[in-house]
């Protein structure tokens, strides 16, 4: 049952296929004979004489095709296709081409056992795909009108160049254009020249210089062999030793031969990887559906990189808006750049992207110039368009006339590999029950990547990655279930597979989020899988027995850590095996019932620790500072003076600070020593504050007390939220005297927030970068902004914005903050609901800004040069500041009869010194708050000053705040 081999000597034509029925459609598909065209059509290829310089030559097409430009004309064309390659990717391509109405026959060279036995193509096992003359001879003899090159090696070797010279349409780039994958230095040079966002890098041939650069940059860092290294030439070094060893292996020990004679060392990007595919015809590009693969060999994305252990489509992280950003900022600039260099790219661009955790924007990691493996498998089972017609249109420069259709739902492929892969592995182990796997469901297909037949006719493993069990489903969960059901049917003791393919995407499914009254998700997948799970929102004083009972259905719980955190409502449980933890998370992700303890919903996430090594927490260690949680309906109304009266009964209280957390209203109380704190804790824990100390309208307030990890509290001034009873010389805020900072009750009976001149802004749905300049432009619409500080908290981005008047000789400008808060609450900075603002009053009154950078700014200080810590890939660029006369005043938001303070010009007006602030990684387009008539004539909506519109930003919201 091996691959069928055609004798290339003899007959010049093949008999026509008999009529057959596929999917209920009767069709007779004759082979096309080679004919020399009479027209003057030509195809373009390229040669290279420098890293970014190409030459073109004109060619004759192999098959005479009607030169009409309508879709009907394309649909009438019929073609015989040769697929070059013999892996899982080529099996999937043959699978899709065999279903194409315009494809008369499919050959595959050399092909594999699975392709031959499935009947999707005729395998030509003895055709040397690196012998261009043999391939051309075969195409002419058997009337092949389209060659689809799967692997990268024949592309880089120039097979497409030779086919184009011979007048045969070939889907794939020329050898020069294939340098996008064949040379990482070439790709990086193109990115530099055409402003394509990528990680900063340096290229080296000298190992000493490379090591010195690594030491300067620090770790983690990425070391890449410049050339093709079979998917193994990328080392993500987490330690300095790993990085230096990678340099030695490539530049000194020749681990990758000529592919490693030059290395590219680039910065480590933190975020989530995603694959993006686009078909390109030299000038136009259309995106394929999104897909995401799993490169690491082990569960939880652990272990060395591989060619891919599984994939799924679509990838939820790649939203429609993000796809548009990728096309505009990465794909189109690449296509136009290659064309401008005289080296047009025709084929599929496979962009490996990193969605940066910090900015939420994509950066290019690498380019492949062919369909990815295993992503191709999930894409081809979902494709409903005529693949042969689409690829032929790309070869002819007619992609603008093509649209792609995809099946609804999702697809997933789980790769089964030989034990030992990606290291040394054994060949020849027997594989059985593939038919049973495909019988799990009609949508299950097993693609072969590295299989063969032994002398007894048994299917055996002949490679590292051997099988790709692929399934479709109504959603990703169903596709996941079917794929793994198929995998479990296969009897192959010599193989292994990852058990967590799609774990990130499964976490994003709508049903995976169970919210409580505080809208906290039940699942947080910010960490990769671990056998230690982090549990939150547990009942008070949850016991070890309750944790074991919760985890017992999923495996052996070997360790626990109870009552973690200030509120003692968190815990950790450790399973004996990683798969047991994954099973628990997966179960509750797909269950309609959340995890519960004592009837209370428990929030689950993977822990960042791999084992529990210490069962004691700060809350268990006696100290001189107590953390007090005041529980009650109106606990916020408990004043700091009441707390002082309660705790000073046990000894001298040094300091008290109060604050609000998700757990409720809390306070830190500092005593002189741990013994006094222990006495107070033992006496007051669980008791109510005496009612005679509380206002008449305040209900019972109980105290929950633990030890804090603090030893000395930092109190900068006396206020209604903080007191230092040891320092009578601290400044006194007015709120500490008149109590105006206390929570008050309005006429409607609702609690009113204490107003402040400092606002706390939280930004949600942050698909686009929000910089200090963006925030300054938005908030200064209402009055002069003195200071801004940005920070990351609870997985999101927040900022503190300070309006003037914060020394105690000058009253704070609370009114400006009030107007800004009311106007901006719920407002989206960008059109489409992106970067939504939630604004509240901060407890701060004066921010401490020690240095001006891209995360903090003091606008009251003279202008100083600023170095962007995340420089643009185009280098530092000057910021074009608008004339202050053209700045919006925000007067439309000022209450009647009040005047707005003018925006100070220090550092931003026409008297700015010669050194101007440097650009951030994203520039802010014209904002919507600018009054009509003040926009400079050269600027339009969505335009930056100077007439440049940033390609990565959507149109700015063009309406005033409602």
C-alpha positions, 0 to 999 in steps of 0.5 A: 500500500505504498505510494503509487509511482508513475513511470515518467517514460512513455505515455505523454497523456493520461486517460481522463477520470471517469465521471464521479459524484462528490458531495452530491455533484456529478462531475467529469474532470479530464486532465489538461494537456500542455499547450503553448499559449499564443498570448503574450502573458508573462509572470514576474520573478526576481533575482537578488544582488544585494540584501534588498535589491532584486531584478525581474525577468519576463516569462511565458505561462504554461497553460493558456487561460482566458484573459477575462477578469470576471469571477466567471472566467476564473471559475471556468478554468480547470487545472491539474495541480502538483503539490511538492512535499510529503508532510502533514501540510501537503496532505492537508493541501491535497485534501483541500485541492481534491475538493476544489471544483476547478481541480481536475487531478492532484499529484503529490511529490514525493507524497506519503502513505496517508496521502496515497491511501486516502485517495486525495492525490496520486503520489510520485515518490521517485520525483526529485523535487530538488531537480528542477528539470525533472519537475518541469519535465513531469509538469509538461508531460502530464499537463500540470498547470499549477505547482504548489510548493509546500516546504521551504527548502525547495523554495529557497533552492529556487524551484519556483524561479525555474518553473516560472522561467519554464512558463509554469504557474507556481504558487510560492515565492522566488528564491530571492523573495523566500529570503524573508524566511531563509534569512532572518537578517534579510527580514529584519532589514526589510522591517527596519527600512519600511517601518514594520514593528518587530523586536529590536535586534543585532546581527553577529558573525563574531561570537565574542561580539555577540556574547558582549551584546548579550551581557549588555542587554541581559536576559531573557533574550532570543538567539536565532540562527540566520538561515533555515534550521528545520524549526530548531534554530531559535533559542529563547534563553532565560539565563545568561548561560543558555544564551552564551551556549546558544551562541557557541553552538551556532557560531563556534560548534556549527550546530546548524551548519551554514544556517548558523554562520550568522546569528540574530540576537533580539529582545525577548517579547512578552505576550501571546504568540499567534499565527497570521496568514495572508495570500499575496499576488505581488501587489495585493494581499487577502488574509486567511482565517486566524490560527494559533499553534503550540510550539513548545513540546510539553504541556503548559508550553514547557520544554524546547521548541518544535515545529508545532504540537497542535493548532486551532482556528480561529484564534480568539486573541486575533480579533477582527480589529487586531487583524486589521492592524496586522494587515495595515502595519505588517502585511501591506508594508511587507508586500509593498516593500518587496515590490518596491525593491523589485522583488515581488512576493507571490505565495503565502505569508505566514507571519509569526506575531507576538501580541505584546502584553504591555501594549496589546499590539502585534509585533513581527517575530518571523516570516515563513513563506509557506503554509504553516504546519500544523496550522495548515491542517485546521485552515484547510478543513475549514476552507470552503472556497475553491483552493485551486482557483484561489491559488491560480488567481494569486499566481496571475495577480488577480487576488482582488477578484477573489473572496474566501469562505470559511466554515462556521465553528472551529477546528483543532489539530493534535500532533502525535510525535515519536517519543524523544522528539524534538531530540533523538527519536526511534523510527519504526514503531507500529501505529494502529487503529487510524480508521477508528480515530476517523470514525469518531465523527465525520469531521475527524481527519488524520493527516500523515506527516511522518509515516511509512509501511514496513515489509509486513504492510504495517503503518510505522512511524518514520519521523518526529512529528508523525500524525495530525488528528484534526477535527471540526466542531460547532465551537472550539470546545467540541472540536477539542473533544473530537480531536482528543477522542480521535487521538485516544482511539489510536494505538501507538505506544511509541508516540506521545502528544500534548494534552492541553492544545487550545487551553488559552482559547478555551479560557476565552470562551464565553461560557468559561466566565462565571461572574459574581456580584463583583464581576470577577471572572471565575477563571484567570488564564494569565499563567500557563498550566501548572500542577498548582492551582490558585483558588480565590474567593473562598469562605473564611477559614477554609480548611485543608479537608475542604480543599482536598474534597474539591480537588479529589474528583480530578486526581491526587491532591498532594499539598495545600496551602490554606487561608492565604492573603490578607483576607484569608480567602485564598488557597493553593492546591497541588496535584500529583500530575499536571494533567490532573490540574488541567483536567480540573480547570478544563472541567469547570471551564466547560461546566455550567456549574462553577466550583463551589465551597460551602455554596460560595463560587470559587475562582480558579487559575493556574499558579505561577509556582510549580510546587507548594514549599511553605505552608506559612503566610505573612498572615500567620507570622506575628508582627507589630502591624495588624491588617483589619477588615471592617465588615458591614453594610456601611463599613466605609463610614467608620472613621479613623478616629473610631479605629484609634479609640478601639485599638488604643485600648491595648497600647499606644497606636503609632500609625493608622492608614485606611483604604479600600480593596476588593475585599472591602474597607480595610485598615493597617494599625501599627503598634510598638511591638508584636505582643501588643498587636497580638493582644489586640488581635486576640481580643478584637478578632470577630467582634463588633465595634461598640455601637455607641462609637458609631453614627446612629445611621450606621449598622453593625460593623465587625472586625476581621484581623490578621497580621500584616507583612508591614513593620513600619507604615509610611504616612506623609501627612495627617488626613482622614485616611492616614494618621501618624500619632508619633509625628506632630510636625506632619502637614495636616490636610483639611480633611483631617480637621473638618472631615470633608473627606469622609463618605457623606450621604446625598439627598437621594440617600446614596453614598457620595464619593469624597471629591479630590483633585486627583483622578484615578482612571482605569482603561479597559478593552485596551486594544490600542496603545494609550500613552501619557501624551494621549491621557494628557491630551484627553484630560487637559481638555478640562483644565491644566494637568500637573502630573500623570502617573501610569501603572499596571494593576490587576491585569490592566492599565491605570493612571493617576491624573492630578489637577493643580493646587495640592500644597496646603496653602493653595486649595485643590482644584477639585471643581476641574476634576469633578467636571472631568470625571463626569464628562469622561466616565464611560467614555471610549478614547478610540472609536469602536468601544476601545480604551474605555475610561472608568474614572473615580476620585483618588485618595491622593492629593499630590503625586510624587513624580521623581523622573519624567519618562513614558510612565510618569510626567510632572508638567510643572517642571521645566522641560527636560530631554526624555528618552523613550524606554520603548523606542520606535523601530524607526528611531527617536522622532521629534514630537510635533506639538500644536500651537497652544493657541490651537489647543482646546480649552474644554470650556464647553464642559465648565459649569455656567458662571465658572472660568477655566484656568489656562493651560500652563505653557511651561515645557509645552508652549512656544518657548520650549527649549531646543530639546523637545520630548521624544516620541512614544512608541505610539503617537496620538492623533488629533483629539475630539475635544478641540473646539471647531475652528481651532484645527490647523488647516493641514490637519483633518480628523484622525490626523496627527500634527504634521499631516501624518496619520499613524497606521496602527491607530483607528480613527479617533472618536469624532464626537464630543463627550456626551 
